[in-house]
Amino acid sequence: CMFDLFLVTFIVTEAWFLWVLILVSQLELTDNNIRALGVLRIMRLVRILRLVKLFRFVPELFVIIRGIGIAVRAISLVFVLLGILIYVGAIGFRVLLEATSLGQLRFQTVTQAMGTLLVDCALSGTKGGPLMREAYSEHPIYAL
């Protein structure tokens, strides 16, 4: 209870009283003044300690947050693998289609090739169908 009282007092002081004091005293906000206020803003992190108190009363919430952390780790690994796959594919298509009109249009640089593969193949609902048709019109081996 005392912790909550301290937290509310601090928040009210920072949000209302401090700014009213600055306006009434007509202080100019310079870099040094703002840095001093930055120290007070760091104290906002104390609010996170309320979560520890909440975890003590509702342990199921902690289990959910741990599950989210594990899921974020797995999803980030999938994104890294997708990025590596797109990068390798972009280099391959850049070299393979260098002398073709499709290569000049969509695979001119590795960055452009990565964008083409990401947007037209990985993220589009067509799953690269139109791009494969364009590659097939160049030569059937390019569409494989």
C-alpha positions as a Markdown table, in Angstrom:
| # | Residue | x | y | z |
|---|---|---|---|---|
| 1 | Cys | 0.0 | 0.0 | 0.0 |
| 2 | Met | 2.9 | 2.4 | 0.8 |
| 3 | Phe | 4.5 | 1.5 | -2.5 |
| 4 | Asp | 1.3 | 2.4 | -4.4 |
| 5 | Leu | 1.0 | 5.7 | -2.4 |
| 6 | Phe | 4.6 | 6.6 | -3.3 |
| 7 | Leu | 4.0 | 5.7 | -7.0 |
| 8 | Val | 0.9 | 7.8 | -7.3 |
| 9 | Thr | 2.5 | 10.7 | -5.5 |
| 10 | Phe | 5.4 | 10.6 | -7.8 |
| 11 | Ile | 3.2 | 10.4 | -10.9 |
| 12 | Val | 1.1 | 13.3 | -9.8 |
| 13 | Thr | 4.2 | 15.4 | -9.0 |
| 14 | Glu | 5.8 | 14.7 | -12.3 |
| 15 | Ala | 2.7 | 15.1 | -14.5 |
| 16 | Trp | 1.0 | 18.1 | -12.9 |
| 17 | Phe | 2.9 | 19.9 | -10.2 |
| 18 | Leu | 6.3 | 20.0 | -11.9 |
| 19 | Trp | 4.9 | 21.4 | -15.2 |
| 20 | Val | 2.8 | 24.0 | -13.3 |
| 21 | Leu | 5.9 | 25.0 | -11.4 |
| 22 | Ile | 7.8 | 25.4 | -14.7 |
| 23 | Leu | 5.0 | 27.5 | -16.2 |
| 24 | Val | 4.6 | 29.7 | -13.1 |
| 25 | Ser | 8.3 | 30.4 | -12.6 |
| 26 | Gln | 8.8 | 30.9 | -16.4 |
| 27 | Leu | 11.8 | 28.7 | -16.5 |
| 28 | Glu | 13.4 | 28.2 | -20.0 |
| 29 | Leu | 13.7 | 24.6 | -20.9 |
| 30 | Thr | 17.3 | 24.1 | -22.1 |
| 31 | Asp | 19.3 | 20.9 | -22.7 |
| 32 | Asn | 20.5 | 20.9 | -19.1 |
| 33 | Asn | 17.0 | 21.4 | -17.6 |
| 34 | Ile | 15.6 | 18.6 | -19.8 |
| 35 | Arg | 18.4 | 16.3 | -18.7 |
| 36 | Ala | 17.5 | 16.9 | -15.1 |
| 37 | Leu | 13.9 | 16.1 | -16.0 |
| 38 | Gly | 15.1 | 12.9 | -17.7 |
| 39 | Val | 16.3 | 11.6 | -14.3 |
| 40 | Leu | 12.7 | 11.9 | -13.1 |
| 41 | Arg | 11.5 | 10.1 | -16.2 |
| 42 | Ile | 13.7 | 7.2 | -15.3 |
| 43 | Met | 11.7 | 6.9 | -12.1 |
| 44 | Arg | 8.7 | 5.9 | -14.2 |
| 45 | Leu | 10.3 | 2.5 | -14.6 |
| 46 | Val | 9.4 | 2.0 | -11.0 |
| 47 | Arg | 5.8 | 1.4 | -12.3 |
| 48 | Ile | 7.1 | -1.9 | -13.7 |
| 49 | Leu | 7.6 | -3.1 | -10.2 |
| 50 | Arg | 3.9 | -3.2 | -9.8 |
| 51 | Leu | 3.9 | -6.1 | -12.3 |
| 52 | Val | 6.0 | -8.1 | -9.8 |
| 53 | Lys | 3.3 | -7.6 | -7.2 |
| 54 | Leu | 0.7 | -8.7 | -9.7 |
| 55 | Phe | 2.6 | -11.8 | -10.6 |
| 56 | Arg | 2.7 | -12.8 | -6.9 |
| 57 | Phe | -1.2 | -12.8 | -6.8 |
| 58 | Val | -1.8 | -14.2 | -10.3 |
| 59 | Pro | 0.9 | -16.7 | -11.2 |
| 60 | Glu | -1.1 | -17.8 | -14.3 |
| 61 | Leu | -0.3 | -14.4 | -15.8 |
| 62 | Phe | 3.4 | -15.2 | -15.4 |
| 63 | Val | 3.0 | -18.5 | -17.2 |
| 64 | Ile | 1.3 | -16.7 | -20.1 |
| 65 | Ile | 4.1 | -14.1 | -20.4 |
| 66 | Arg | 6.7 | -16.9 | -20.4 |
| 67 | Gly | 4.8 | -18.6 | -23.2 |
| 68 | Ile | 4.7 | -15.4 | -25.2 |
| 69 | Gly | 8.5 | -15.1 | -24.7 |
| 70 | Ile | 9.1 | -18.6 | -26.0 |
| 71 | Ala | 6.8 | -18.0 | -29.0 |
| 72 | Val | 8.6 | -14.8 | -29.8 |
| 73 | Arg | 11.9 | -16.6 | -29.8 |
| 74 | Ala | 10.6 | -19.3 | -32.2 |
| 75 | Ile | 8.9 | -16.8 | -34.5 |
| 76 | Ser | 12.1 | -14.7 | -34.7 |
| 77 | Leu | 14.1 | -17.8 | -35.7 |
| 78 | Val | 11.6 | -18.4 | -38.5 |
| 79 | Phe | 12.0 | -14.8 | -39.7 |
| 80 | Val | 15.8 | -15.2 | -39.7 |
| 81 | Leu | 15.6 | -18.4 | -41.7 |
| 82 | Leu | 13.2 | -16.8 | -44.2 |
| 83 | Gly | 15.5 | -13.8 | -44.6 |
| 84 | Ile | 18.5 | -16.2 | -45.3 |
| 85 | Leu | 16.4 | -18.1 | -47.8 |
| 86 | Ile | 15.3 | -15.0 | -49.6 |
| 87 | Tyr | 18.9 | -13.6 | -49.6 |
| 88 | Val | 20.3 | -16.8 | -51.1 |
| 89 | Gly | 17.4 | -17.0 | -53.7 |
| 90 | Ala | 18.0 | -13.3 | -54.6 |
| 91 | Ile | 21.6 | -13.9 | -55.3 |
| 92 | Gly | 20.8 | -17.0 | -57.4 |
| 93 | Phe | 18.1 | -15.2 | -59.4 |
| 94 | Arg | 20.3 | -12.2 | -59.8 |
| 95 | Val | 23.1 | -14.3 | -61.4 |
| 96 | Leu | 20.7 | -16.6 | -63.3 |
| 97 | Leu | 18.5 | -13.9 | -64.9 |
| 98 | Glu | 21.3 | -11.3 | -65.5 |
| 99 | Ala | 21.0 | -11.2 | -69.3 |
| 100 | Thr | 17.2 | -11.4 | -69.5 |
| 101 | Ser | 14.5 | -8.8 | -69.6 |
| 102 | Leu | 13.0 | -10.2 | -66.4 |
| 103 | Gly | 16.4 | -9.9 | -64.7 |
| 104 | Gln | 16.7 | -6.2 | -65.8 |
| 105 | Leu | 13.1 | -5.5 | -64.7 |
| 106 | Arg | 12.9 | -7.3 | -61.3 |
| 107 | Phe | 16.3 | -8.6 | -60.4 |
| 108 | Gln | 18.7 | -5.8 | -61.3 |
| 109 | Thr | 20.3 | -5.7 | -57.8 |
| 110 | Val | 20.4 | -8.1 | -54.9 |
| 111 | Thr | 18.3 | -5.7 | -52.9 |
| 112 | Gln | 15.7 | -5.4 | -55.6 |
| 113 | Ala | 15.7 | -9.2 | -56.1 |
| 114 | Met | 15.1 | -9.7 | -52.3 |
| 115 | Gly | 12.2 | -7.2 | -52.5 |
| 116 | Thr | 10.7 | -9.0 | -55.5 |
| 117 | Leu | 11.0 | -12.4 | -53.8 |
| 118 | Leu | 9.6 | -11.1 | -50.5 |
| 119 | Val | 6.7 | -9.1 | -51.8 |
| 120 | Asp | 5.7 | -11.1 | -55.0 |
| 121 | Cys | 6.4 | -14.6 | -53.7 |
| 122 | Ala | 6.4 | -14.8 | -49.9 |
| 123 | Leu | 3.8 | -12.2 | -49.0 |
| 124 | Ser | 1.5 | -12.1 | -51.9 |
| 125 | Gly | -1.7 | -14.2 | -52.0 |
| 126 | Thr | -0.7 | -15.5 | -55.5 |
| 127 | Lys | 2.4 | -17.2 | -54.0 |
| 128 | Gly | 4.6 | -16.1 | -57.0 |
| 129 | Gly | 2.3 | -17.4 | -59.7 |
| 130 | Pro | 2.6 | -14.3 | -62.0 |
| 131 | Leu | 6.3 | -14.1 | -61.5 |
| 132 | Met | 6.7 | -17.7 | -62.4 |
| 133 | Arg | 4.7 | -17.1 | -65.6 |
| 134 | Glu | 7.0 | -14.2 | -66.5 |
| 135 | Ala | 10.0 | -16.4 | -65.9 |
| 136 | Tyr | 8.5 | -19.2 | -68.0 |
| 137 | Ser | 8.0 | -16.7 | -70.9 |
| 138 | Glu | 11.7 | -16.0 | -70.8 |
| 139 | His | 12.6 | -19.7 | -70.7 |
| 140 | Pro | 10.9 | -22.7 | -69.1 |
| 141 | Ile | 13.9 | -23.6 | -67.0 |
| 142 | Tyr | 13.7 | -20.3 | -65.2 |
| 143 | Ala | 10.2 | -21.1 | -63.8 |
| 144 | Leu | 11.4 | -24.2 | -62.0 |
